[in-house]
Amino acid sequence: DLLKQLSSGLYFLQKEKNIAHRDIKPENVLIFKNMTQNRFKYGEYLYKLCDFGEAKDYGAMRSRKNKTLRGTELYMSPALYNGLLHDATYVNHDAYKSDVFSLGCCMIIAANLDFDIITEIRELKEQVKIENFLKQKMSPKYSDKFIDIVLKMINFNQKERIDFIQLEEIIESMF
């Protein structure tokens, strides 16, 4: 439910409004008890993303590339994190795919209740090692489908990482 609800909202922001959040992290996710008639559709809880202080409208831009360095270090995409390590003011990256990476980190933390796992993943750097590590950490508790989605979200290669439009398509086809 958490992944479906947050990705659905971020899909809408990307596809319909051309907005990237640029600071997705657990602290920016609000959780509400679902007191509506739609409990069957949405589950027991409703999840909402907040704090749009770093959000940016990319509607006027031909490309969805962004150069500003924004976000919270632990959840930054590899491009942004490397820029931070090298004191870069600007980093060329796809803001939507950077947001997907951040949401993927949030899913890993929510699934494992462990913040250190993100640091461990970042140190592995190679996608094959990351896949093996994540499957080892999550396989006993979570489905292969969920793990595969998360791996697509945290792919260190930005070109291979999915955006919210692709994520929405994957979720719709799987669930």
C-alpha positions in Angstrom: 0.0 0.0 0.0 2.8 2.4 0.9 4.5 2.0 -2.5 1.3 2.0 -4.5 -0.1 5.2 -2.9 3.2 7.2 -2.9 4.1 6.2 -6.4 0.6 7.0 -7.7 0.9 10.5 -6.3 4.4 11.0 -7.7 3.2 9.6 -11.0 0.5 12.3 -11.1 3.1 15.0 -10.3 5.5 13.8 -13.0 3.0 13.1 -15.8 0.3 15.7 -15.2 2.1 18.5 -13.4 5.8 18.1 -14.5 6.8 18.5 -10.8 9.8 16.7 -9.1 9.7 16.6 -5.3 13.5 16.5 -4.8 13.5 15.6 -1.1 11.7 12.3 -0.7 12.5 10.7 2.7 10.6 8.9 5.4 10.3 12.1 7.4 8.2 13.6 4.5 5.7 10.8 4.5 2.5 11.3 6.5 0.5 8.3 7.7 -3.2 8.5 8.4 -5.7 5.9 9.6 -8.1 5.3 6.8 -11.5 6.3 8.1 -13.1 6.4 4.7 -15.4 4.0 2.8 -12.4 3.3 0.5 -10.6 1.0 3.0 -10.8 -1.9 0.6 -9.2 0.2 -2.2 -6.5 1.9 -0.2 -5.9 -0.3 2.8 -5.9 0.4 6.5 -3.7 3.5 6.2 -3.4 6.4 3.8 0.1 7.7 3.0 0.7 11.3 1.8 3.9 13.0 0.8 4.6 16.4 2.3 7.2 19.2 2.3 7.3 20.4 -1.2 9.9 23.1 -0.3 12.5 21.7 -2.8 9.9 20.8 -5.4 10.4 22.2 -8.9 8.2 22.5 -12.0 9.9 21.2 -15.1 7.0 21.9 -17.4 8.8 24.7 -19.2 11.9 22.7 -19.8 12.3 20.5 -22.9 14.3 18.0 -21.0 13.6 16.6 -17.5 17.3 17.0 -16.7 18.1 19.0 -13.6 21.4 20.5 -12.5 20.7 21.7 -9.0 21.9 19.6 -6.0 18.9 19.1 -3.8 17.8 16.4 -1.3 18.8 14.7 1.9 22.2 12.9 1.7 21.1 9.4 2.8 18.3 9.3 0.1 20.2 11.0 -2.8 20.6 9.2 -6.1 24.2 8.2 -6.9 24.7 11.2 -9.2 23.6 13.6 -6.6 25.5 11.8 -3.8 28.7 11.9 -5.9 28.2 15.6 -6.6 27.8 16.2 -2.9 31.0 14.3 -2.1 32.9 16.4 -4.7 31.3 19.7 -3.5 29.6 20.3 -6.8 27.1 23.1 -7.0 25.4 21.6 -10.1 24.9 17.9 -11.1 23.3 16.9 -14.4 20.7 14.3 -13.6 17.1 13.3 -14.2 15.1 14.7 -11.3 12.3 12.2 -11.6 14.6 9.2 -11.6 16.5 10.7 -8.7 13.1 10.9 -6.9 12.4 7.3 -7.8 15.8 6.3 -6.2 14.9 8.2 -3.1 11.5 6.5 -2.8 13.3 3.1 -3.4 15.5 3.9 -0.4 12.4 4.7 1.7 10.9 1.3 0.7 14.0 -0.5 1.8 14.0 1.3 5.1 10.3 0.6 5.7 10.7 -3.0 4.8 13.8 -3.6 7.0 13.3 -0.9 9.7 17.0 -0.2 9.3 18.6 3.0 8.1 22.1 1.5 7.9 21.1 -0.7 5.0 21.1 2.3 2.6 24.7 3.1 3.5 25.7 -0.6 3.0 24.0 -0.6 -0.4 25.8 2.7 -1.4 29.2 1.2 -0.5 28.6 -1.9 -2.7 28.3 0.3 -5.9 27.9 -2.6 -8.3 24.4 -3.5 -9.3 24.9 -7.3 -9.1 26.3 -7.0 -5.5 23.4 -4.7 -4.6 20.9 -7.2 -6.0 22.4 -10.1 -4.1 22.6 -8.1 -0.8 19.0 -6.8 -1.1 17.6 -10.2 -1.9 19.5 -11.7 1.1 18.0 -9.0 3.4 14.5 -9.0 2.1 13.7 -12.4 0.5 12.6 -14.1 3.7 9.9 -11.5 4.3 9.0 -10.0 0.9 7.9 -11.3 -2.5 10.3 -11.5 -5.5 8.0 -9.0 -7.3 8.4 -6.4 -4.6 12.2 -6.9 -4.4 12.4 -6.6 -8.2 10.5 -3.3 -8.2 12.7 -1.9 -5.5 15.8 -3.0 -7.5 14.5 -1.2 -10.6 14.0 1.9 -8.4 17.5 1.9 -6.9 19.5 1.0 -10.0 22.7 3.0 -9.8 22.7 3.5 -13.5 20.3 6.4 -14.1 19.7 5.3 -17.7 18.4 1.9 -16.5 16.5 3.2 -13.5 12.7 3.6 -14.0 10.8 6.9 -13.6 7.3 7.2 -12.0 5.5 6.6 -15.3 7.3 3.3 -15.7 6.8 2.5 -12.0 3.1 3.1 -12.2 2.9 0.8 -15.3 4.8 -2.0 -13.4 2.7 -1.7 -10.3 -0.6 -1.7 -12.3 0.5 -4.8 -14.2 1.6 -6.7 -11.1 -1.1 -5.9 -8.6 
